[in-house]
Amino acid sequence: ENKGAAFSLFQGKPLILIVFTFFAIILCCSVLFFNLKGNKLKNIGLLLIISGGIGNLIDRIFFGYVVDFIEPLFVNFAVFNFADIFITSGAFIILLYEIIDFVKEKSKKD
């Protein structure tokens, strides 16, 4: 049972986490809607973040906490779930897209 966010942030404050997650999902949906014909890599990242956010939001609304069940035994790391994997992967993909886009824009100017 994870009653907080990553690294126990906002532990025991489910309403804050529910509201934040809801608005983050709405923001990502808005960006995705206005970027439908844009870069596919960015859209995939947004979809992963939205999917993971919805998964964690469902847990928080119905249980009051997120169910974490993946515990890597080969390293000392936090317990997490698939929604966390989706959110992290989506953020990494968007970061990768932004770096690639920055490099392309910079090479166009030179």
C-alpha positions as CSV (number, residue, x, y, z in Angstrom):
1,E,0.0,0.0,0.0
2,N,1.5,3.3,-1.1
3,K,-0.5,6.1,0.6
4,G,1.9,8.8,-0.8
5,A,3.5,9.6,-4.1
6,A,7.1,8.8,-5.1
7,F,9.5,8.5,-2.2
8,S,6.5,9.0,0.3
9,L,5.8,12.5,-0.8
10,F,2.4,13.7,0.4
11,Q,2.0,10.6,2.6
12,G,-1.5,10.4,4.0
13,K,-2.9,13.3,1.8
14,P,-4.9,11.4,-0.8
15,L,-7.1,14.4,-1.8
16,I,-4.1,16.4,-2.9
17,L,-2.8,13.4,-4.9
18,I,-6.1,12.8,-6.5
19,V,-6.6,16.4,-7.5
20,F,-3.0,16.7,-8.8
21,T,-3.2,13.5,-10.8
22,F,-6.6,14.5,-12.3
23,F,-5.2,17.9,-13.5
24,A,-2.0,16.2,-14.8
25,I,-4.2,13.8,-16.8
26,I,-6.3,16.7,-18.2
27,L,-3.2,18.7,-19.1
28,C,-1.6,15.7,-20.9
29,C,-4.9,15.0,-22.7
30,S,-5.1,18.6,-23.8
31,V,-1.5,18.6,-25.1
32,L,-2.1,15.3,-26.9
33,F,-5.3,16.6,-28.5
34,F,-3.6,19.6,-29.9
35,N,-0.6,17.6,-31.0
36,L,-2.4,14.7,-32.7
37,K,-0.7,15.4,-36.0
38,G,2.6,16.2,-34.3
39,N,5.4,13.9,-33.4
40,K,4.5,10.3,-32.7
41,L,7.2,9.9,-30.1
42,K,5.8,12.7,-28.1
43,N,2.3,11.3,-28.4
44,I,3.4,7.9,-27.2
45,G,5.0,9.5,-24.2
46,L,1.8,11.4,-23.4
47,L,-0.3,8.3,-23.8
48,L,1.9,6.4,-21.4
49,I,1.7,9.2,-18.8
50,I,-2.1,9.4,-19.2
51,S,-2.5,5.6,-18.9
52,G,-0.3,5.4,-15.8
53,G,-2.0,8.4,-14.2
54,I,-5.4,6.9,-14.8
55,G,-4.3,3.6,-13.3
56,N,-3.0,5.2,-10.1
57,L,-6.0,7.6,-10.0
58,I,-8.4,4.6,-10.0
59,D,-6.5,3.0,-7.1
60,R,-6.5,6.2,-5.1
61,I,-10.2,6.8,-5.6
62,F,-11.3,3.3,-4.8
63,F,-8.8,2.2,-2.2
64,G,-7.3,5.5,-0.9
65,Y,-3.8,4.3,-1.8
66,V,-1.9,2.9,-4.8
67,V,-1.2,-0.9,-4.8
68,D,2.5,-1.4,-5.4
69,F,3.5,-5.0,-6.1
70,I,6.8,-5.1,-8.1
71,E,9.8,-5.4,-5.9
72,P,13.1,-5.9,-7.6
73,L,15.1,-8.3,-5.4
74,F,18.4,-7.8,-7.0
75,V,18.7,-4.1,-6.0
76,N,17.6,-2.1,-3.0
77,F,14.9,0.0,-4.7
78,A,11.3,1.1,-4.0
79,V,8.3,-1.1,-4.7
80,F,6.3,0.1,-7.7
81,N,3.6,-0.9,-10.1
82,F,2.9,-0.9,-13.9
83,A,1.3,2.5,-13.8
84,D,4.6,3.9,-12.3
85,I,6.5,2.2,-15.1
86,F,4.2,3.8,-17.7
87,I,4.5,7.3,-16.2
88,T,8.3,7.1,-15.9
89,S,8.7,5.6,-19.4
90,G,6.4,8.3,-20.8
91,A,8.3,11.1,-19.1
92,F,11.6,9.6,-20.4
93,I,10.3,9.4,-24.0
94,I,9.1,13.0,-23.9
95,L,12.5,14.1,-22.5
96,L,14.2,12.2,-25.3
97,Y,11.9,13.8,-27.9
98,E,12.7,17.3,-26.5
99,I,16.5,16.6,-26.6
100,I,16.3,15.3,-30.1
101,D,14.1,18.3,-31.2
102,F,16.5,20.7,-29.5
103,V,19.5,19.2,-31.3
104,K,17.7,19.4,-34.7
105,E,16.7,23.0,-34.1
106,K,20.2,23.9,-33.1
107,S,21.7,22.2,-36.2
108,K,19.3,24.1,-38.4
109,K,20.5,27.4,-37.1
110,D,24.2,26.5,-37.6
